[in-house]
Amino acid sequence: MKSKKRWPTKKLLLYGGSIALSLLVAVLAGWTTLAQRIDNYAYDYLFNRYPPANWTPSSVIVALDETALNKMGGQRNYRPMLTAALERIAAAKPRAVAIDMILADKIDDESQDRQLAAAMRATPNLILATELIGDRVDNLHWENPLPQFRAAAAAVGEVYTDRNKLDGVSRFAPLAQSIPGDRRWAFSLEAFRVSRGGGQVIETPDDLEVAGVRVPVSYSSGRALRIRFRRDGIPKLPLYALTQDPSLAAQLTGKVVFIGVTANSAARDRLVNPYGEDVAGVEVNAQIYETLAQGRFLVSARNDTSLLFCVLIATAAGFTFALRSGLAAYLIAGLLLLVAHFLPSLLFQQGIVPPYFSTISAAWLSVTTAAAFQYFTTRGELRKSESDRARYQQAIHFVTHEMRTPLTAIQGSSELMGRYNLTDDKRKQMAQMINSESKRLARMIQTFLDVERLSDGQMEMKREPFVVREVIEGCVARVRALAERKQINIYVDSLTADLVLGDRELMEYAVYNLLTNAVKYSPPQTEVHVETVRQGEDLHLAVRDQGIGMDSKELKNIFKKFYRTKKAEQSGEVGTGIGLSIVEQIVVNHGGRMEVASAPSKGSTFTIVVPAQG
Ligand code: ADP
């Protein structure tokens, strides 16, 4: 059963702290390469599991494939091939034509350039490609199309697709690239913009707006767009077939046409998509265009929202194991883990990509931390209650043993008195002994009962004002005889006249206990000092000795029932280890607290702090 008691602050802090720490570890681990790899795998898995619904593409690739290369003169003959293709394409009235080839190099046969430029001029909405070249910051430059081609184009866009550094898979496309002072929009963004009327790109820190479509690519992400690859790819029309059969051009009417190299032998940019397929650069560009044209984007979950979710999961795990135990706790924890595992795919279907690794690891770490904490504290508490019981049994042994001594004395004396004719003096002596021994027994029993009743909260406490000084003087007088036997002097240093509201008899018990302890646990010929000092609202009643003292570890335990320090056991002084626990109860019941200062062999000061009257 769980306890209804409130947790002590220290335990609460420790619990909250360890869960917070596990959360921190999870979030920090999310930055590691391993976590990023796992996030990538999860992304690709979800990508395969939930591909986008199969829309009708609005783009077509005119493919410069192996056949075209073989039949039309190889790589050296690109320009006549393009010219032939453009003439066919333009006749079909496509929405836009995007040539994914870098037409920057000068060639010997200028007539080829002139013919291509003419074909370009006859092609409305033409987009050409440029590429960032260079391997160092200071030699980066744009490789632009030749001026006569540039003059024929509606726009020039940069062709670059991001490959993941870890696994080479293309998931993102930056929609802008720049070198200082010269920024270019992405080739596919330009194709989209031109095909939708050629308006402006409107920028905000969080997104771009193109032709009325808001594209969620933030400035801080480098305007990176998650490419939503169409599962069945983009339709392709072989370039050679198009030049041979003009009727094929009908497929291009109203479409955005991407022309590019798909031949394995010639393509300079082959990439891998999240489906694990090898794709040509022109196809990736067409896919980016389709992503924009579809307007259904995959966005990364916001960092603060993801963090909030992790905090929520950890908090829920914390409460689960703080308030429940056993099967119930594990069932709820299992449910939490299930939510954490399924959330990424639920969100993915809504177009949101959460950080997979940190979400899952936050859930697992916080749940295991909370469960482990519960396991170890309940084990600790069990052990503590077991040792409590052992101490209790010890005390019972001790008490029964102690009782036997007065009982034997009483038995013996009464037998002697009954059997023999004793002198009056002897008889009187024995009667006195019986009387004092039975009183000792009664006291012992009373103390024992008091402990039980006090700790059960059954003991009634009076609430009357009494003068503390009188209590101290009475106790000191009673302890003097004991002290004299060890030649210990008790000094009453200064006493105030303060009144305290409460139970005088119980307070007497407490003070008497502190005084007898001071005497018991001090070597002969030492001093015990008593004083009261008023501090603000409180009265401090201190008993100081020059005795065996205690270390800080022992100090933590002395108010526990039946606890005795090793030194006390070895001192030969009898004791039960109950006294101080009762003292503390009494002081607490008076609205006060106990303070102890002590060091081994340096003596101890026990101070009762209680609210004073007036
Ligand atoms: P008892 O004296 O019967 O053992 P108490 O509850 O009064 O039980 O005290 C608990 C323990 O605290 C003692 O056994 C002893 O180890 C330690 N203690 C109490 N008072 C003193 C003191 N003045 N100096 C050193 N140790 C003390």
Boltz pocket constraint, residues with backbone or C-beta under 6 A from the ligand:
constraints:
  - pocket:
      binder: B
      contacts: [[A, 513], [A, 514], [A, 517], [A, 518], [A, 521], [A, 545], [A, 547], [A, 548], [A, 549], [A, 550], [A, 558], [A, 560], [A, 563], [A, 564], [A, 565], [A, 566], [A, 567], [A, 568], [A, 569], [A, 574], [A, 575], [A, 576], [A, 577], [A, 578], [A, 579], [A, 580], [A, 581], [A, 604]]
      max_distance: 6.0
